[in-house]
Amino acid sequence: MILHYLPLVNWSNGIIMISVFGAVCVGLVTAVLMLMNSGKNK
């Protein structure tokens, strides 16, 4: 009965959180690549 009130997977919020996490990871990777390329040019 306790599992009825404690959902193991919340898809409505989970998909949003996964997409935000993926966007942040892509942004960090692009920022690091841009910094690496600008350091090589100088």
C-alpha positions in Angstrom: 0.0 0.0 0.0 2.9 2.4 0.7 4.2 1.9 -2.9 0.9 3.3 -4.2 1.7 6.7 -2.6 5.4 6.5 -3.5 5.8 6.4 -7.3 9.2 5.1 -8.4 9.3 6.9 -11.7 7.7 10.3 -12.3 7.9 10.6 -16.1 6.3 14.1 -16.3 9.1 15.6 -14.3 11.8 13.1 -15.2 11.8 13.9 -18.9 12.1 17.6 -18.2 15.0 17.0 -15.8 16.8 14.7 -18.2 16.5 17.2 -21.1 17.8 20.1 -18.9 20.7 17.9 -17.7 21.5 17.0 -21.3 21.4 20.7 -22.4 23.7 21.7 -19.6 26.2 18.9 -20.5 26.2 20.0 -24.2 26.7 23.6 -23.2 29.6 22.7 -21.0 31.3 20.6 -23.7 30.9 23.3 -26.3 32.3 25.9 -23.8 35.4 23.7 -23.1 35.9 23.1 -26.8 35.7 26.8 -27.6 38.2 27.5 -24.8 40.6 24.9 -26.1 40.4 26.2 -29.7 40.9 29.8 -28.7 44.0 28.8 -26.7 45.6 27.0 -29.7 45.1 30.0 -32.0 47.1 32.4 -29.8 
